[in-house]
């Protein structure tokens, strides 16, 4: 199955962009946030990129209750 890039619903501070990018690349979200901070401090392109990503990248689909509880009986 092909991986898709989504904004994170669980690991988010503002819009979930860094959390989603971290999930996609299988890295720690702190690394993605530090990269954003670096790009922001080196010319401001990080803020523009974050806003564009927040608009373009869709939110992750809602997980079912069975996904979180491990239950599969519909209760």
LINJO-V80715 format. One record per backbone hydrogen bond with DSSP energy under -1.0 kcal/mol. CO is the residue of the C=O (numbers start at 1). NH is the residue of the N-H. Records with the same first field share a line. If there is no record, write none. Layout:
CO=NH ; NH
This chain:
7=60
10=12
16=8 ; 20
17=21
18=22
19=23
20=24
21=25
22=27
28=31 ; 32
29=33
30=34
31=35
32=36
33=37
34=38
35=39
36=40
37=41
38=42
40=44
44=48
45=49
46=50
47=51
48=52
49=53
50=54
51=55
52=56
53=57
58=7
64=68
65=69
66=70
